[in-house]
């Protein structure tokens, strides 16, 4: 199934299916003696009762090279936190759960609020930010990876392939992004990438002209993948959004700080599936509608930082260009689905394109009307400057929760 085509300025590492997971793991175990590895998994408590996480834990228990697993637990009361501790106790690696709603981490959050450096919006970005803080505070790892807790098609080889490029002693990569194709076996998924991100990036390139950042983004096969690995030097100074723009925000920060020679994408698996969001056509505060708004605003912010002047007229032009690009994508993916015997509802796809076209203008209005917005969470380097003993407080809170 693999090819070896290199597209755009970043390196693509393809999986031809010729090397076993055990073979990869042998290298990672050896290299891990000098470059220890940690894995972050942001999770809602509800994921513990879902169809994916128990299998993920069983697979992770077989991974021989991880020194540390960090679970960011959201929306859990005290009883549920203790249930989570029991749930993850079968992991043989050093495992710590960040009880984000617990009194100790809430107290730390209040300290950060007093210094105006706390995340203001709950969500995955906030969860990941605190997990990154604990990773840095613990001093255990040199390379950290991240993936979601709802991957139905999970296999431990995904972790091996994700870490391999960054841990390899001679590759020179500081950041690796995973990619795959989204399907549940019956239909093509990955609607936000297929019908918003890719056609929007290409519309932006058409409207704004040559732009290194857009070329960079367009070279990623799945820019919204929640799986990435990075060296500790990347982690220390990265600033991430707290909303659905997390993945685009991380790619933007890495692009700002590193040459493309230090960045790669790696083929993690053939077919990938996890839970799906509702469209929420009439509600911009939830579902794919909210996701589309956050992602589009993240793109606008990055372009503005790079010196692009974005006006109401620009947004209308982008919308028109996007709409044509997206409808072309619907036709292309209809052919892909047909060739592979997958269901494809072109009417449903085009209705979603209409929702995303609306978000392009909505995001533009929001972006223009909130020039003082601070969408990024502070870097941990800034946190340490404001609260010098932040890491000591973080370690004390997490250890007290996990060892009580």
N, C-alpha and C positions, 0 to 999 in steps of 0.2 A: 504493500500500500504506500510505502514511502517514496519520495522523490529526493533529488539532491539540489533543487533549484534554490539559488540565493537571490533574494529579492530585497532591494533597498540597502541602506547603510549598515544594518546590524547583521551579525552572523546568525544563521539558522542551523541548529544542530538536529538533524533528522534521525529518526529511529527506524532502521531497516529490519528490526526484529532478528538480528543475527547474533546478539549477545545476551546472555542470561542475566537476570537480576543478581544471582549469586556472584557472578563474575564482577559486576559493577560494585557490589557490596564489599568484595575483597579489597578492591582498590580504596574504597572509601574508609574502611576500617584502618587500613595502613596510613592513609593521609590524615585521618582524623586524629591521630596521635599528636600531630603538630597543629592541626586546624580543627578543633572540636566544633561540633555542630549542635544547634538547638532548633527545635521546630515549634512554631506558634500556631495554635488552632483557636480562632475566635468562635464562640458558640453561644447560642441561646440555651437556656435550660431545656426548652421544648425539644431541642435536637436529641436529647438523651432518649426521648420516647419515639423518635422518628425512625425511618427505615434504614438510615445510613450509618450513624455514628458507632453503633456497637460493632459493626463489621470493620469500620475504620480502626477502632481500637485493637481488634483482633489482628489486623494486618500490621499495625505499628508495633505490636508486641514482638513481631518477628524481625524488626529492623535492627541490625547489629551495630550500626555506627552512630546512632543518635546518643548524645550525652545528656540531653535535657529535652523535655516536652513541657511547653507552657500552654495551659488552657485558659483562655479568657472567657469567664462565665458571666453572662448577662441575664437579667430578669429572673433571679433566683432568690427565694427567701432562705431563712436559716436551715429549715428542714431539707429544702431542695439542694442547698450547698453540701450538706452532709451526704445526701444521696449521690451527688456528683462525685464526692471524694471516694465513695464506695465503688461507683461505676468505673472510675479511672484507676482504681487501685491495682488492677491486674497488669498494668503497664510496668515492665521491668526497668525502664529507664527512670532517671530522676524526674519526677513529675510534680509540677506545682500548678495549682488552680488559683487564678485571680478572681476572687469573689467581688466583682465590681460593685455590687449593691450592698455589700457588707459594711458594718460600721467602721472598720479600720481603714479600708480604702476610701470610703466616703469622707472620713476625717482628713485623709491625705488630699483628697480632691478639694476640700474646703480650704486647705492651706494654699493650694495652687490657685484657687479662685481669688484669694486675698491678694495674690501677686499678679492677677489677670493673665495667667498662663494655663488655666484649666480648659479642657475642651468644653464648649458651650452646648453642643448638640449630642444627644445620645445616639448610639448606632455603632456600626462595625468599625468606622474610623477611630472612634474613641476607644473601643475595646482593643483594637490593634495597637494604638498608641500606648496604652498602659502596659500591654504585653511587651512591647519594645523596651519600655522603661525598665521592666523587671529583667529582661534579657541583659540589658546593659548593667544593671545594678548587680546581678548575680555574678558576673565575671566568668561564667562557665564557658560560653561559646565564642568562636571567632567568626563563624558563618551562621546566619539564621535563615530559615525558610518559613514559609507561611502557606497554609491551604485551608479551605473551608471545611465545615463540619457536616455538610449535607451531600457529599459526593456518593451517589448511589452505586456508581461503577468503580469504586475505589480498589486500587491494588497497590501493594507496597512498592512496586517498581516505580511508581510515580515519584515517590520521595527520593529514590536513588537517582533517577534521571534529573530531578530538579536540583539536587545539591552538586552533582558531578561536575558541571562546568565551573562553578565558583571554587570548589575545593581542589580541583586539579592543580598540581603545583606549577605547571608551565603554561596553561591556557591564557592566563592573564585577565580573566573576566571577573568583574566585581559585582555584576548583577545578571541574573538569569530569570527570564519570564517563561512560564509554561504555555504551551498551546495544544490544541486538540480540536476535534469537531464535535458539536453538541447534537446528540440525538437520544431519544428514548427507545429506539428500535422501530418506531412506527412513523415518526415525522422528523423533519429538521427543526432543531431548536436554535438557541443562540440568537433570538430575534433582535435584541438590542445591538449586537455587533453587526449582524447582517443588514438590518434595515435602518439603523440610525448611524452608528459610529463610522462604518466604512463609507457609505455614501456621503455623509456629512464632511468627513475629512477630504474627500475628493471634490466636493462642492467648494469647500474652503480653498483648496489649492487652485481651483478654476477661477474663483473670485478674487483671491488675494495675490496670485502669482507665485513665483518660486519662494519656498519657505522651508528651511532646513528642518524645523520642528515638525511640520506636516509630513514631509518626506519620511522622517523618522517614525512617526506614528503609523503611517500607512504601510511600513515594512513589517509591522507585527501582525501575525496571522490571527491572533485572538487577543486584542489589546485589553479586554475586560476580564481576562483570566485572573482568578483569585490566587493563583499559585505563583510564587516567586521566591528566589533565594538571593541573599545579598551579603557582602562582606561587612564586618562590623564598622569599618570606616564610612560606609554608606549610611548605616543606621544612625550614627551619632548626630548627624546634622540634617537629616531629612525632615522635611515639613510636609505633613499629609493633610488632606481634607477630612472632615468628620462625616461627610455625607456620602452619597452614592458615587461621588467623583473620586473615591479612594484610588482605584486602579489607574485611572488616567492621571491623577495627581502624582502618584508614585512614579509613573513613567516620565512625567514632566520634570520632576525633581531630579531624577537620575540623568535625564538629558541635559539639564542645566549644569550639573556638576562633573559629568564624565564624558569623555570622547566615546563615539560609537564603537570603537575598538574594544572597549571595556564592557560592552553590553551584548547579550545574546538572547535568543529564544530557543527553547528546547522542546522537542516533541515528547509529550508525556504519555499519551495513550491514544488508542484508535478512536473509540467512541466514549463520550463522557456525558454523564447526566447528573443533574441535581435538581433541587426544588425550583419551581417556576413561580414568578410573580404574576399577579393579575394585571391587566392592562390599565384599569381605572381611567378610562377615557375622559370622564367628566370631573375627575378629582386630581388636581395637580399635587396633592400632598401625600400620595401613596402610589404603590405599584410601579408599573413601567413608565407611567406618566411622570411621576416624581423622579425616577431614575434618569429618564431622558433629560429632564430639566437640569439636574445636578451635573450630569456628564457634559451637557452642552455649555453650561456656565463655566465648568472647569476648563474647557477648551478656549472659550472666549478670554478668560482671565490670563491664561498662558500666552495667548496671542497678543493681548494688550501689553503684558510685561515685555514681550519681544519688540514692542514698538508699533504694532498694527493699530490703526485708528478705526474703530468700529462705530458706525452710526446707525440710526434707524433705517436709512436707505440701504446700508450694507447688509443689515439683517434680512431685509426683504429680498435683496438679490440672492443672498445665500439660501433663503428658503426656496426660491424658485429653482435655483440650480440643484439643490438637494432633492427636491421633489422629482425632478426628471431622473437624476441618478438612482434614487431609491426605487422608482418604478421599473427601471432597467434591471435592478438587482432582483426584483420580484420575478421577472421573466427568467433571468439566469438560474435562480434557485429552483424555479419550477421545473426547469429542464434537469437540474441535478437530482431533484427528488424523484422525478419520473424514471430516470435511468437506474436509480437505486431501489425502485419499488417502494418509495416512501409516500405517505399521504401528503398532499399539499393543497391548501385552501387559499387560492389567490385572492379571493374576496376578503378573507380575514387578514391576509398579509397587507393588502392595500389599505384597509381601514386602519391598521397600525401605522402605516406610513403617514396617513393623514394626521394621526395623533402626534407623531414625532415632528411633522412639518409645523404643527401648531406650537410645539415646545421650542422650536428654533427662534421664533419671534418672542414667545413668552420669556425665554431665557435671556434674550437680548434686552427686553424691557427691564427685567429684574437686574441684570448686570449694569445697565445704564443708570438706574434709579438708586442704586446702592453703592456709590463709589467708595464709601468708607468701610464697606464690608471687609471683615478679616476672616476669610474662609479656611485658612490653614491653621492647624494646631501648632503650637510652639515646638521647636526642635528640643530634644532633650539636652542639647548643649546650652540652650537658653534657660531651661528649667534649672540646671545645675548652677548657672550663674545667679539666678534669682533666689534659689533655695539650695545652698551648698550641701546640705545633708539630705537632699531629696532621695538619693539612692539608699541611704541608711534607713530612712523612714519607710521606703518602699519594701526593702528586704524584711524589716521588722514586722510590717503589717502582713505580708504574704506568708512569712514563716509562722507567725502566730496563728493565722487562719488554718494553715495546712497541718500544723503539728499539735494543735490543741486537742 
